[in-house]
Amino acid sequence: MSRKSKNSSGKDFFRRLRDPRLWLMQFLPGLAVTVALSFVHWTSPSWLGFLDYKVYDVLLRQRPRPVQSGHVAVIDLDEKSLAEIGQWPWPRHQVALLLGRLKQYGVLAVGMDVIFAEPDQTSPETIRKKLASLGVNMDFTGLPDDLRDNDRLLARMLGAGPYVLGYFFTYQASDSATAQACTLPPPRLAVRRSQDAAGAPLLLAQAYSAVCPLPELAASGGWAGFFNSFPDRDNIVRWVPLAVSYNQTAFPSLAVSTLMRAFGDQGAVLSVSPDGYGGQDMDITLDMGELGKRKVPLDRRGGLLLDYRGPARTFPYISAADVMRGDVAAADLRGKIVFLGTSARGLQDIRATPLDQEFPGVEAHATIADMIISDKYLRHPIDAWYLELTLLAAFGLGVTVLLMFTRSLWVGALSLLAGGGMWYASALCMNRLDLYVSPLTPLMALGVNFTLLTFLKFLNEERQKRFIQGAFSHYLSPDVVSQIVDEPGKLTLTGEEKDVSILFSDVRGFTSMSEKLSPTQVVALLHEYLTPMTRLVTGSFGTLDKFIGDAIMAFWNAPLDVADHPRKAVETALSMLRELDTLNVGFRLRYGFEIQIGIGLHHGPVRVGNFGSEDLFDYTIIGDNVNLCSRLEGLTKYYHQRVLVTGAIRDSAGEGFLWQEVDRVRVKGKHEPVTIHTVHGLAAAVSTELAQELARWDAGLALYRQGNFHEALALFEALKADTGQDLYELYASRCRTLEAAPPGPDWDGVFEHTTK
């Protein structure tokens, strides 16, 4: 670039920078949109959260699946177990037997994703009491005391092994009024507040009541954890609370309690400190024995984003029935942490996750335990939320400034690059840093600002185009002005070569008819005639080239490509004739006469573009094929036909039309003969009489070209007598002349027209 060009570009930049309209029409709307979206991000309405869930799901599905620790398995109360042992709930002695089997296999701990909230109704002692109330006395002679009460049997088993009971919290204040009072095992979760957070309430999910295990079981087991999950608004489980506040005490989840039980009965510590944004930083520290300590980061709700290992059944699933029978390899359970739950549909513990719509709830606890053992967590801290807000502002204002000083095409490319980069960076953060940074609101700012400001820019440019058109249309053709405004690059006098279909139509005898009318009536007549004819052309994707007095010139397939343009040209010509029949009804009443037109159709290559002088030009077509079509329209009067088309049109228009060959001619100015036809409409609508007439005509035309003028004359005279068509009289006259003065041996049947 020359120094002069650089100086000119710099001056233009500073000129635009000082233009107040630019700031009013571009920067202020962009700033307003950015501020509005920042407010939306800050308030986080439900619809924004719903969209963000979906973005998170996509990124999670694209994330490589984490490797399992190998320390966790699921004991499944599956369909097979229910079929072999019986429907759930099982008698408590069966549960005790299952737990005893697991202990024998050497599991580290069993977390039970089931709840034993009511007494076992199958205990012998319970059955005896029910029968006694009916007046039936029954005693189980010889039955040991330990087997008389199934709940007592299960309680003894719980006290002798590494078992963790499950319970359920309710989170509606209205539920606490009707909830039955119960006592939970000690939470074994200490709360340690920093000095800055001393005395501050825990910002955990608040439970109002609990569905507890039987007191006898809770007292014997001593270990328990809640198994609530919190589906998001779309009913998909993405996170699970690891700690909940109940009666001003923090209680751990089933997964946390099971890990504590597995590794030496060590307690856990919930650490709380201010996060600097009005919330709390929370984490749970567990002593995992030989594995060391684990510090589990929690979000502001005391929850953990689940980094799912995969869809359902990613973890080892072992049927409870196989455990009961002892059909499980010892290596599959020894030293494992297992969770007892169900995948059976009828027990309704199926959840939806981002990776699977039918995910057993018990596997969520297994996922949490595996994450803690692996010491790798998926996080979305408050800092990431503020980073998203910053990126939103940067993307929104960045695209605004770019659109102020750069072409929309370049800004569009840069926006796509920036948007793709934002998505890639979010995926990279999740995949490499285990950090979720949502790209949603930055991409919204980018997309909304680009769309809105491009639209405003378009409106401004359209306003400028209308100004230019209004200013210059007094000096130039409006069509030329439109093309100069829209595509200055097409401002050329050379044009391009293109295959088009051409139509010429003319009113026959219009000069003599106009002599009978006043100038006002002539204008009115032309308006009534040309308006519907023009609409028929443009309605079939044709281009109206010009009006030549009462004549119309039109073409198809330029400037835009038109599929099947020869067929559309023929259909338009037939529609013009039908429209003229309708118009003539009114013309007879208003002017006292009808008008007739002739239409010529042809298609072939032409030169299309802006042609004319250096000072004034028009968008039109030129070439030998244009001249041929014009000659063809003139021949309609000679052959007494309303439409004449060339063989090029007839061969390209497709099936369905009824054609009649009229002649082979050599028009003035051309040496090559052309076969011309007329069209009678759609072949499906042809009458039997017309079909017979055309068959006789074809026979006569064949005789004529064979030089058998005598027999051809007889056929043409008969056709004229039967139909009254002047075309047949024209050929009869030719036959008389040729019969009287036969042509030479080089006669080819081509008729040469010496006038236009």
Secondary structure, DSSP 8 states (H G I E B T S, - for coil): --HHHHHHHHHHHHHHHT-HHHIIIIIHHHHHHHHHHHHHHHH--HHHHHHHHHHHHHHHHHS------S-EEEEE--HHHHHHH-SSS--HHHHHHHHHHHHHHT-SEEEE-S---S--TT-HHHHHHHHHHTT-----TT--GGGT-HHHHHHHHHHTS-EEEEEEEE--HHHHTTS---------EEEEE-GGGTT----S-EE-EEE---HHHHHHH--EEE------TTSB--EEESEEEETTEEEEBHHHHHHHHHTTT--EEEEEEE-SSSSEEEEEEEE-GGG-EEEEEE-TTSEEE----SSTT-S-EEEHHHHHHT-S-GGGTTT-EEEEE---GGGT-EEB-SS-SSEETHHHHHHHHHHHHHT--BB--HHHHHHHHHHHHHHHHHHHHHHHHS-HHHHHHHHHHHHHHHHHHHHHHHHHH-B----HHHHHHHHHHHHHHHHHHHHHHHHHHHHHHHHHTTTS-HHHHHHHHH-GGG--SS-EEEEEEEEEEEETTHHHHHTTS-HHHHHHHHHHHHHHHHHHHHHTTEEEEEEETTEEEEEESSSS--TTHHHHHHHHHHHHHHHHHHHHHHHHHHHSS---EEEEEEEEEEEEEEEE-SS-EEEEEESHHHHHHHHHHHHHHHTT-SEEEEHHHHHHS-SSEEEEEEEEEE-TT--S-EEEEEEEEEGGG--HHHHHHHHHHHHHHHHHHHT-HHHHHHHHHHHHHHH--HHHHHHHHHHHHHHHS---TT--S-EE----
